[in-house]
Amino acid sequence: MNKKEISAALKDYHWMINEIKRQRKMLENEVRSNITSQYGEESALPKPKGTNSDPVYREILRREKTHQWINRLQKKVLFIQEHVDCVRGERERAVLECLLDGMSVIAISRHMGLSERNIRLIREDIVNAMYENAGFAGNAGFAGFAG
């Protein structure tokens, strides 16, 4: 991950966690349900050429795309979770916790009694610390987080 991607992951962490939870819950419910293809007269009717009109097949494709997307979110969340401990200072840690809880820079500024500029500088320090802790300081980026 480059610094821009780390910064975006910090900003998006809260909703990504919520979405991962929601998708896992949906997956649990889907395991209990089943998808049925067409049957009876509908199954014998001609289908349009060039597309697969099988609803089961289309649903499988949709679920596979969703699964791939959730895996990308999980990698980003895991990266942040693995590098939280590299943030040492008390102020930095407080700002980090607020960011992970989904608070905006303005809300953190009001909460901590610091200027927005100061919060942005602290956020930049957090991103730099995570970047260096991950060992990317000498690398161009991390290929595992493409997309």
C-alpha positions as CSV (number, residue, x, y, z in Angstrom):
1,M,0.0,0.0,0.0
2,N,1.2,3.5,-0.7
3,K,0.6,6.4,1.6
4,K,-2.5,7.5,-0.3
5,E,-4.0,4.0,0.0
6,I,-3.2,3.9,3.7
7,S,-4.9,7.3,4.3
8,A,-8.0,6.1,2.4
9,A,-8.1,2.9,4.4
10,L,-8.0,4.9,7.6
11,K,-10.8,7.1,6.4
12,D,-12.9,4.2,5.2
13,Y,-12.1,1.7,8.0
14,H,-15.4,2.2,9.9
15,W,-17.7,1.6,7.0
16,M,-15.5,-1.3,5.7
17,I,-15.8,-3.1,9.1
18,N,-19.6,-2.6,9.1
19,E,-19.9,-3.9,5.5
20,I,-17.8,-6.9,6.2
21,K,-20.0,-7.7,9.2
22,R,-23.2,-7.2,7.1
23,Q,-21.9,-9.4,4.3
24,R,-20.9,-12.2,6.7
25,K,-24.4,-12.1,8.2
26,M,-25.9,-12.2,4.7
27,L,-23.7,-15.2,3.8
28,E,-24.9,-17.1,6.9
29,N,-28.5,-16.5,5.9
30,E,-27.8,-17.5,2.3
31,V,-26.3,-20.8,3.4
32,R,-29.7,-21.7,4.9
33,S,-31.6,-20.6,1.8
34,N,-31.4,-22.1,-1.6
35,I,-31.7,-20.8,-5.1
36,T,-34.0,-22.6,-7.6
37,S,-33.7,-22.5,-11.3
38,Q,-36.7,-22.3,-13.6
39,Y,-38.8,-25.4,-13.9
40,G,-42.0,-26.5,-15.7
41,E,-43.0,-24.7,-18.9
42,E,-40.6,-21.8,-18.3
43,S,-37.6,-24.1,-18.5
44,A,-38.6,-25.3,-22.0
45,L,-39.0,-21.8,-23.5
46,P,-36.3,-20.5,-25.8
47,K,-33.7,-18.2,-24.2
48,P,-32.1,-15.1,-25.8
49,K,-28.7,-15.8,-27.5
50,G,-25.5,-14.4,-26.2
51,T,-26.5,-14.3,-22.5
52,N,-27.1,-16.8,-19.8
53,S,-30.6,-16.3,-18.5
54,D,-30.2,-18.9,-15.7
55,P,-31.0,-17.0,-12.5
56,V,-28.9,-19.4,-10.5
57,Y,-25.9,-18.8,-12.6
58,R,-26.3,-15.1,-12.5
59,E,-26.7,-15.1,-8.7
60,I,-23.5,-17.2,-8.4
61,L,-21.6,-14.7,-10.5
62,R,-23.0,-11.8,-8.3
63,R,-22.0,-13.6,-5.1
64,E,-18.5,-14.4,-6.5
65,K,-17.9,-10.7,-7.3
66,T,-19.2,-9.7,-3.9
67,H,-16.9,-12.2,-2.3
68,Q,-13.9,-10.8,-4.2
69,W,-14.8,-7.3,-3.1
70,I,-15.1,-8.3,0.5
71,N,-11.7,-10.0,0.4
72,R,-10.2,-6.7,-0.8
73,L,-11.9,-4.8,2.0
74,Q,-10.7,-7.4,4.5
75,K,-7.1,-7.0,3.3
76,K,-7.2,-3.3,3.8
77,V,-8.8,-3.6,7.3
78,L,-6.2,-6.3,8.3
79,F,-3.4,-4.0,7.1
80,I,-4.6,-1.2,9.4
81,Q,-5.2,-3.6,12.3
82,E,-1.7,-5.1,12.0
83,H,-0.1,-1.7,12.1
84,V,-2.1,0.1,14.8
85,D,0.6,-0.6,17.4
86,C,3.3,1.4,15.5
87,V,1.5,4.6,16.5
88,R,3.2,5.6,19.7
89,G,2.2,9.0,20.9
90,E,-0.9,9.6,23.1
91,R,-2.3,12.3,20.7
92,E,-1.6,10.2,17.7
93,R,-3.3,7.2,19.3
94,A,-6.3,9.2,20.2
95,V,-6.7,10.6,16.7
96,L,-6.2,7.1,15.3
97,E,-8.9,5.7,17.5
98,C,-11.3,8.5,16.5
99,L,-10.5,7.9,12.8
100,L,-11.2,4.1,13.2
101,D,-14.5,4.9,14.8
102,G,-15.5,6.9,11.7
103,M,-15.1,10.4,13.0
104,S,-14.3,13.2,10.6
105,V,-11.3,15.5,10.9
106,I,-13.7,18.3,12.0
107,A,-15.4,16.1,14.6
108,I,-12.0,15.0,16.0
109,S,-10.8,18.6,16.1
110,R,-13.8,19.6,18.1
111,H,-13.5,16.5,20.3
112,M,-9.9,17.0,21.1
113,G,-9.8,20.8,21.2
114,L,-7.1,21.0,18.4
115,S,-7.2,22.8,15.1
116,E,-8.2,20.9,12.0
117,R,-4.8,21.5,10.5
118,N,-3.2,19.9,13.6
119,I,-5.4,16.9,13.2
120,R,-4.5,16.5,9.5
121,L,-0.8,16.7,10.5
122,I,-1.3,14.0,13.1
123,R,-3.1,11.9,10.6
124,E,-0.2,12.3,8.1
125,D,2.2,11.2,10.9
126,I,0.0,8.1,11.5
127,V,0.1,7.3,7.8
128,N,3.9,7.8,7.6
129,A,4.4,5.6,10.7
130,M,2.2,2.8,9.2
131,Y,4.0,3.1,5.9
132,E,7.4,2.8,7.5
133,N,6.3,0.0,9.8
134,A,5.1,-2.0,6.9
135,G,8.5,-1.7,5.3
136,F,7.3,0.2,2.2
137,A,9.7,3.2,2.8
138,G,12.1,1.8,0.3
139,N,9.6,0.1,-2.0
140,A,7.3,1.5,-4.7
141,G,4.2,-0.1,-3.2
142,F,2.5,-3.3,-2.4
143,A,1.1,-5.4,-5.3
144,G,-1.3,-7.3,-3.0
145,F,-3.6,-4.3,-2.7
146,A,-4.3,-3.6,-6.3
147,G,-7.9,-2.8,-7.2
